[in-house]
Amino acid sequence: MNEEEIKRLNELLNERTMKLMERESELADRFEELEAQKEELTAAVEELIEKNKLLAERNQELDQILYRASHDLGSPVASMVGVLSLLQLETIPENFKPYCQHFEKAITQMQAVVKTLILLGQATDESFNPVVFTIQDVVEDEISQLNYLGNFSQIEFKKSFSGDGQLYADESQLRIILKCVMANAVIFRNPGKGVVTVDVHAQPDQLNLRIADDGEGISAETGKKIFDMFYRGSEKSVGLGMGLYMVRKIVDRLRGSLMWQSGNGQTVFTISIPVAAAPVS
């Protein structure tokens, strides 16, 4: 090997050495970037864990507040109901009757608040407690419990049931859905006709509910807010404006679907939630 060849080899070696050094420098820079990103990611994960921990603590505190509030309010409201019942057994002077009616209305509103607090506590419960139940019995029972709403006896409920009669699902959560959506249908029905339609179709893995009223309908603007917490879209609204908020929360947690449409003198809520057939005992 002559001197010229040795020179070329040295130049080639130096060139490759420089490239390796540059590559090594690039890798070092990249490693530093990855380390920085790792530190940022670790910090973000730790922050997220801390926030989730704080959120869990807040949720627990909220559950305790709801529990205490519903029970602490429930006792005096029950006492007032008792006093009013005794008062109504007496002969009341005509000039006092308006006061009694006002008192009765106020008690009814307070009862609605207590019921909402209890339902909210149940709706925010993250646990899943499936039981075997008959869907028709649950629907019929929830309809009967709406008798506290005005002119309940004048409402015509059109019901249809198809598919599996017995289901395996979280009955308490389903009851909240039925209670809130059917109460809305009763409140916003047509005062003249007063028809509420409840269609139930139970498939082996899914429960489909269709609840409709023949009322004034929901405007597009109002429809954007009906699932918001504390939203009351009409002067007819009663309670705290939490019903549809709770329904949305439960349906989302159960990984179901919730849709609504309004028009032609009818508002329809369509709800689908996963269920299972009743297990064989």
C-alpha positions as a LaTeX table, in Angstrom:
\begin{tabular}{lrrr}
\hline
Residue & $x$ (\AA) & $y$ (\AA) & $z$ (\AA) \\
\hline
Met1 & 0.00 & 0.00 & 0.00 \\
Asn2 & 1.56 & 3.24 & $-1.13$ \\
Glu3 & 1.51 & 6.56 & 0.64 \\
Glu4 & $-1.38$ & 7.92 & $-1.48$ \\
Glu5 & $-3.61$ & 4.97 & $-0.60$ \\
Ile6 & $-2.79$ & 5.31 & 3.08 \\
Lys7 & $-3.67$ & 8.99 & 2.90 \\
Arg8 & $-7.05$ & 8.23 & 1.30 \\
Leu9 & $-7.80$ & 5.59 & 3.91 \\
Asn10 & $-6.96$ & 8.03 & 6.71 \\
Glu11 & $-9.18$ & 10.66 & 5.15 \\
Leu12 & $-12.01$ & 8.13 & 4.81 \\
Leu13 & $-11.48$ & 6.99 & 8.38 \\
Asn14 & $-11.48$ & 10.58 & 9.64 \\
Glu15 & $-14.63$ & 11.31 & 7.62 \\
Arg16 & $-16.45$ & 8.30 & 9.07 \\
Thr17 & $-15.17$ & 9.13 & 12.54 \\
Met18 & $-16.59$ & 12.65 & 12.21 \\
Lys19 & $-19.92$ & 11.27 & 11.03 \\
Leu20 & $-20.00$ & 8.85 & 13.95 \\
Met21 & $-19.20$ & 11.69 & 16.35 \\
Glu22 & $-21.96$ & 13.81 & 14.80 \\
Arg23 & $-24.37$ & 10.88 & 15.04 \\
Glu24 & $-23.33$ & 10.31 & 18.63 \\
Ser25 & $-23.92$ & 13.99 & 19.38 \\
Glu26 & $-27.34$ & 13.83 & 17.73 \\
Leu27 & $-28.21$ & 10.74 & 19.74 \\
Ala28 & $-27.06$ & 12.44 & 22.94 \\
Asp29 & $-29.24$ & 15.45 & 22.15 \\
Arg30 & $-32.15$ & 13.17 & 21.34 \\
Phe31 & $-31.58$ & 11.26 & 24.56 \\
Glu32 & $-31.66$ & 14.52 & 26.51 \\
Glu33 & $-34.93$ & 15.45 & 24.78 \\
Leu34 & $-36.40$ & 12.05 & 25.62 \\
Glu35 & $-35.28$ & 12.39 & 29.23 \\
Ala36 & $-36.90$ & 15.83 & 29.41 \\
Gln37 & $-40.10$ & 14.45 & 27.86 \\
Lys38 & $-39.99$ & 11.54 & 30.28 \\
Glu39 & $-39.70$ & 13.93 & 33.22 \\
Glu40 & $-42.58$ & 16.03 & 31.87 \\
Leu41 & $-44.70$ & 12.90 & 31.33 \\
Thr42 & $-43.87$ & 11.61 & 34.80 \\
Ala43 & $-44.82$ & 14.96 & 36.31 \\
Ala44 & $-48.06$ & 15.01 & 34.28 \\
Val45 & $-48.93$ & 11.47 & 35.41 \\
Glu46 & $-48.21$ & 12.34 & 39.04 \\
Glu47 & $-50.35$ & 15.46 & 38.70 \\
Leu48 & $-53.16$ & 13.43 & 37.12 \\
Ile49 & $-52.96$ & 10.85 & 39.92 \\
Glu50 & $-53.12$ & 13.63 & 42.49 \\
Lys51 & $-56.09$ & 15.24 & 40.74 \\
Asn52 & $-57.89$ & 11.90 & 40.53 \\
Lys53 & $-57.20$ & 11.35 & 44.22 \\
Leu54 & $-58.54$ & 14.81 & 45.01 \\
Leu55 & $-61.56$ & 14.20 & 42.78 \\
Ala56 & $-62.27$ & 10.91 & 44.54 \\
Glu57 & $-62.08$ & 12.70 & 47.90 \\
Arg58 & $-64.40$ & 15.45 & 46.64 \\
Asn59 & $-66.84$ & 12.84 & 45.31 \\
Gln60 & $-66.81$ & 11.11 & 48.67 \\
Glu61 & $-67.42$ & 14.44 & 50.40 \\
Leu62 & $-70.25$ & 15.18 & 47.95 \\
Asp63 & $-71.82$ & 11.78 & 48.67 \\
Gln64 & $-71.68$ & 12.52 & 52.39 \\
Ile65 & $-73.18$ & 15.98 & 51.89 \\
Leu66 & $-76.00$ & 14.59 & 49.75 \\
Tyr67 & $-76.67$ & 11.83 & 52.25 \\
Arg68 & $-76.74$ & 14.18 & 55.24 \\
Ala69 & $-78.74$ & 16.85 & 53.43 \\
Ser70 & $-81.40$ & 14.43 & 52.20 \\
His71 & $-81.80$ & 12.82 & 55.62 \\
Asp72 & $-81.54$ & 16.03 & 57.64 \\
Leu73 & $-84.15$ & 17.68 & 55.43 \\
Gly74 & $-86.31$ & 14.58 & 55.18 \\
Ser75 & $-87.20$ & 14.43 & 58.88 \\
Pro76 & $-88.57$ & 17.99 & 59.26 \\
Val77 & $-90.40$ & 17.72 & 55.93 \\
Ala78 & $-92.04$ & 14.50 & 57.11 \\
Ser79 & $-93.03$ & 16.27 & 60.34 \\
Met80 & $-94.61$ & 19.12 & 58.38 \\
Val81 & $-96.56$ & 16.63 & 56.28 \\
Gly82 & $-97.88$ & 15.10 & 59.48 \\
Val83 & $-98.86$ & 18.48 & 60.91 \\
Leu84 & $-100.62$ & 19.43 & 57.68 \\
Ser85 & $-102.51$ & 16.12 & 57.64 \\
Leu86 & $-103.75$ & 16.74 & 61.19 \\
Leu87 & $-104.66$ & 20.31 & 60.31 \\
Gln88 & $-106.71$ & 19.17 & 57.33 \\
Leu89 & $-108.78$ & 16.95 & 59.63 \\
Glu90 & $-109.94$ & 20.04 & 61.47 \\
Thr91 & $-112.58$ & 22.52 & 60.36 \\
Ile92 & $-110.57$ & 25.30 & 58.76 \\
Pro93 & $-112.01$ & 28.81 & 58.42 \\
Glu94 & $-112.35$ & 29.93 & 54.81 \\
Asn95 & $-109.88$ & 32.78 & 55.23 \\
Phe96 & $-107.20$ & 30.29 & 56.38 \\
Lys97 & $-107.61$ & 27.82 & 53.50 \\
Pro98 & $-105.38$ & 29.78 & 51.07 \\
Tyr99 & $-102.59$ & 29.66 & 53.66 \\
Cys100 & $-103.01$ & 25.89 & 54.03 \\
Gln101 & $-102.87$ & 25.47 & 50.25 \\
His102 & $-99.72$ & 27.58 & 50.09 \\
Phe103 & $-98.23$ & 25.51 & 52.93 \\
Glu104 & $-99.09$ & 22.29 & 51.12 \\
Lys105 & $-97.50$ & 23.54 & 47.89 \\
Ala106 & $-94.32$ & 24.53 & 49.74 \\
Ile107 & $-94.12$ & 21.10 & 51.39 \\
Thr108 & $-94.56$ & 19.39 & 48.01 \\
Gln109 & $-91.69$ & 21.46 & 46.60 \\
Met110 & $-89.48$ & 20.57 & 49.57 \\
Gln111 & $-90.32$ & 16.89 & 49.14 \\
Ala112 & $-89.27$ & 17.17 & 45.50 \\
Val113 & $-85.95$ & 18.71 & 46.56 \\
Val114 & $-85.30$ & 15.91 & 49.06 \\
Lys115 & $-86.17$ & 13.27 & 46.44 \\
Thr116 & $-83.81$ & 14.94 & 43.97 \\
Leu117 & $-80.95$ & 14.94 & 46.49 \\
Ile118 & $-81.50$ & 11.24 & 47.16 \\
Leu119 & $-81.62$ & 10.46 & 43.44 \\
Leu120 & $-78.50$ & 12.55 & 42.80 \\
Gly121 & $-76.64$ & 10.55 & 45.41 \\
Gln122 & $-77.72$ & 7.33 & 43.69 \\
Ala123 & $-76.95$ & 8.67 & 40.21 \\
Thr124 & $-73.38$ & 9.63 & 41.17 \\
Asp125 & $-72.74$ & 6.22 & 42.73 \\
Glu126 & $-70.03$ & 4.62 & 40.58 \\
Ser127 & $-70.76$ & 1.10 & 41.81 \\
Phe128 & $-72.61$ & $-1.39$ & 39.60 \\
Asn129 & $-75.17$ & $-3.58$ & 41.35 \\
Pro130 & $-77.01$ & $-5.85$ & 38.88 \\
Val131 & $-80.05$ & $-7.81$ & 40.04 \\
Val132 & $-82.76$ & $-9.85$ & 38.36 \\
Phe133 & $-86.02$ & $-7.96$ & 37.84 \\
Thr134 & $-89.06$ & $-7.85$ & 35.60 \\
Ile135 & $-88.97$ & $-4.73$ & 33.46 \\
Gln136 & $-92.75$ & $-4.36$ & 33.20 \\
Asp137 & $-93.12$ & $-4.38$ & 37.00 \\
Val138 & $-90.45$ & $-1.68$ & 37.31 \\
Val139 & $-92.09$ & 0.55 & 34.68 \\
Glu140 & $-95.55$ & 0.15 & 36.22 \\
Asp141 & $-94.19$ & 0.92 & 39.69 \\
Glu142 & $-92.35$ & 4.04 & 38.54 \\
Ile143 & $-95.47$ & 5.31 & 36.77 \\
Ser144 & $-97.52$ & 4.88 & 39.95 \\
Gln145 & $-94.94$ & 6.88 & 41.91 \\
Leu146 & $-95.53$ & 9.91 & 39.68 \\
Asn147 & $-98.94$ & 10.47 & 41.28 \\
Tyr148 & $-97.59$ & 13.49 & 43.18 \\
Leu149 & $-97.49$ & 15.43 & 39.90 \\
Gly150 & $-100.43$ & 17.65 & 39.02 \\
Asn151 & $-103.53$ & 16.11 & 37.38 \\
Phe152 & $-101.88$ & 12.69 & 37.34 \\
Ser153 & $-105.23$ & 10.89 & 37.25 \\
Gln154 & $-106.10$ & 12.62 & 33.96 \\
Ile155 & $-103.04$ & 11.31 & 32.11 \\
Glu156 & $-103.34$ & 8.42 & 29.68 \\
Phe157 & $-100.29$ & 6.15 & 29.71 \\
Lys158 & $-99.90$ & 4.09 & 26.55 \\
Lys159 & $-97.48$ & 1.25 & 27.28 \\
Ser160 & $-96.04$ & $-1.55$ & 25.19 \\
Phe161 & $-93.59$ & $-4.28$ & 26.18 \\
Ser162 & $-91.75$ & $-6.69$ & 23.92 \\
Gly163 & $-88.79$ & $-9.03$ & 24.20 \\
Asp164 & $-87.41$ & $-10.57$ & 27.37 \\
Gly165 & $-89.48$ & $-9.88$ & 30.46 \\
Gln166 & $-86.74$ & $-10.52$ & 33.01 \\
Leu167 & $-83.44$ & $-8.68$ & 32.91 \\
Tyr168 & $-80.14$ & $-8.69$ & 34.77 \\
Ala169 & $-79.02$ & $-5.08$ & 35.24 \\
Asp170 & $-78.65$ & $-2.27$ & 37.78 \\
Glu171 & $-82.31$ & $-1.78$ & 38.66 \\
Ser172 & $-81.77$ & 1.31 & 40.84 \\
Gln173 & $-80.03$ & 3.18 & 38.01 \\
Leu174 & $-82.71$ & 2.15 & 35.52 \\
Arg175 & $-85.40$ & 3.41 & 37.90 \\
Ile176 & $-83.76$ & 6.84 & 38.02 \\
Ile177 & $-83.75$ & 6.98 & 34.21 \\
Leu178 & $-87.43$ & 6.01 & 34.02 \\
Lys179 & $-88.44$ & 8.29 & 36.87 \\
Cys180 & $-86.75$ & 11.40 & 35.47 \\
Val181 & $-87.71$ & 10.99 & 31.81 \\
Met182 & $-91.31$ & 9.98 & 32.52 \\
Ala183 & $-91.70$ & 12.84 & 35.02 \\
Asn184 & $-90.58$ & 15.24 & 32.29 \\
Ala185 & $-93.11$ & 13.73 & 29.90 \\
Val186 & $-95.89$ & 14.15 & 32.47 \\
Ile187 & $-94.95$ & 17.74 & 33.28 \\
Phe188 & $-94.66$ & 18.87 & 29.65 \\
Arg189 & $-97.54$ & 16.88 & 28.16 \\
Asn190 & $-100.44$ & 18.51 & 26.37 \\
Pro191 & $-102.79$ & 19.69 & 29.15 \\
Gly192 & $-105.76$ & 18.87 & 26.94 \\
Lys193 & $-104.85$ & 15.38 & 25.73 \\
Gly194 & $-102.38$ & 14.31 & 28.40 \\
Val195 & $-100.91$ & 11.25 & 26.68 \\
Val196 & $-97.55$ & 9.73 & 27.66 \\
Thr197 & $-96.25$ & 6.81 & 25.60 \\
Val198 & $-93.79$ & 4.29 & 27.05 \\
Asp199 & $-92.42$ & 1.63 & 24.68 \\
Val200 & $-90.05$ & $-1.00$ & 26.07 \\
His201 & $-88.15$ & $-3.53$ & 23.95 \\
Ala202 & $-85.76$ & $-5.84$ & 25.79 \\
Gln203 & $-83.20$ & $-7.64$ & 23.66 \\
Pro204 & $-80.81$ & $-10.28$ & 25.07 \\
Asp205 & $-78.02$ & $-7.72$ & 25.43 \\
Gln206 & $-79.76$ & $-4.35$ & 25.24 \\
Leu207 & $-82.77$ & $-2.55$ & 26.69 \\
Asn208 & $-84.44$ & 0.02 & 24.43 \\
Leu209 & $-86.77$ & 2.63 & 25.90 \\
Arg210 & $-88.89$ & 5.11 & 24.01 \\
Ile211 & $-90.74$ & 7.69 & 26.11 \\
Ala212 & $-92.86$ & 10.34 & 24.40 \\
Asp213 & $-95.24$ & 13.12 & 25.37 \\
Asp214 & $-97.69$ & 15.16 & 23.31 \\
Gly215 & $-96.68$ & 18.55 & 24.68 \\
Glu216 & $-95.26$ & 21.80 & 23.39 \\
Gly217 & $-91.92$ & 20.32 & 22.34 \\
Ile218 & $-88.33$ & 21.45 & 22.87 \\
Ser219 & $-86.79$ & 24.26 & 20.86 \\
Ala220 & $-83.38$ & 23.81 & 19.24 \\
Glu221 & $-81.88$ & 26.43 & 21.57 \\
Thr222 & $-83.32$ & 24.79 & 24.68 \\
Gly223 & $-82.22$ & 21.38 & 23.41 \\
Lys224 & $-78.57$ & 22.45 & 23.69 \\
Lys225 & $-78.93$ & 22.84 & 27.46 \\
Ile226 & $-81.45$ & 20.22 & 28.61 \\
Phe227 & $-78.73$ & 17.91 & 29.95 \\
Asp228 & $-76.95$ & 20.68 & 31.88 \\
Met229 & $-76.93$ & 20.65 & 35.65 \\
Phe230 & $-79.60$ & 22.89 & 37.23 \\
Tyr231 & $-81.09$ & 23.82 & 33.84 \\
Arg232 & $-84.80$ & 24.59 & 33.89 \\
Gly233 & $-85.94$ & 25.35 & 30.36 \\
Ser234 & $-89.54$ & 26.33 & 31.05 \\
Glu235 & $-91.76$ & 27.94 & 33.65 \\
Lys236 & $-93.42$ & 24.53 & 33.90 \\
Ser237 & $-90.17$ & 23.04 & 35.20 \\
Val238 & $-90.26$ & 21.82 & 38.78 \\
Gly239 & $-87.52$ & 20.72 & 41.14 \\
Leu240 & $-83.84$ & 21.60 & 40.83 \\
Gly241 & $-83.37$ & 21.02 & 37.10 \\
Met242 & $-81.27$ & 17.90 & 37.68 \\
Gly243 & $-83.41$ & 15.16 & 36.11 \\
Leu244 & $-82.01$ & 14.93 & 32.59 \\
Tyr245 & $-78.51$ & 15.71 & 33.87 \\
Met246 & $-78.72$ & 12.57 & 36.03 \\
Val247 & $-80.12$ & 10.55 & 33.13 \\
Arg248 & $-77.23$ & 11.57 & 30.88 \\
Lys249 & $-74.70$ & 10.79 & 33.59 \\
Ile250 & $-76.10$ & 7.31 & 34.21 \\
Val251 & $-76.48$ & 6.43 & 30.52 \\
Asp252 & $-72.90$ & 7.53 & 29.80 \\
Arg253 & $-71.57$ & 5.51 & 32.71 \\
Leu254 & $-73.47$ & 2.43 & 31.53 \\
Arg255 & $-72.07$ & 3.04 & 28.01 \\
Gly256 & $-75.52$ & 3.39 & 26.55 \\
Ser257 & $-77.03$ & 5.93 & 24.18 \\
Leu258 & $-79.49$ & 8.76 & 24.70 \\
Met259 & $-81.23$ & 10.67 & 21.91 \\
Trp260 & $-84.16$ & 13.03 & 21.72 \\
Gln261 & $-86.25$ & 14.60 & 18.98 \\
Ser262 & $-89.09$ & 17.07 & 19.06 \\
Gly263 & $-91.65$ & 18.04 & 16.46 \\
Asn264 & $-95.21$ & 17.56 & 15.24 \\
Gly265 & $-96.61$ & 17.96 & 18.74 \\
Gln266 & $-94.40$ & 15.27 & 20.24 \\
Thr267 & $-91.15$ & 15.02 & 22.17 \\
Val268 & $-89.45$ & 11.62 & 22.17 \\
Phe269 & $-86.55$ & 10.35 & 24.27 \\
Thr270 & $-84.90$ & 7.14 & 23.06 \\
Ile271 & $-82.58$ & 5.36 & 25.46 \\
Ser272 & $-80.55$ & 2.19 & 24.96 \\
Ile273 & $-78.50$ & 0.56 & 27.71 \\
Pro274 & $-76.59$ & $-2.74$ & 27.83 \\
Val275 & $-78.24$ & $-5.51$ & 29.87 \\
Ala276 & $-78.07$ & $-9.27$ & 30.19 \\
Ala277 & $-80.65$ & $-12.00$ & 30.32 \\
Ala278 & $-81.53$ & $-13.15$ & 33.82 \\
Pro279 & $-79.03$ & $-15.84$ & 34.91 \\
Val280 & $-80.36$ & $-19.37$ & 35.33 \\
Ser281 & $-80.61$ & $-20.17$ & 39.03 \\
\hline
\end{tabular}
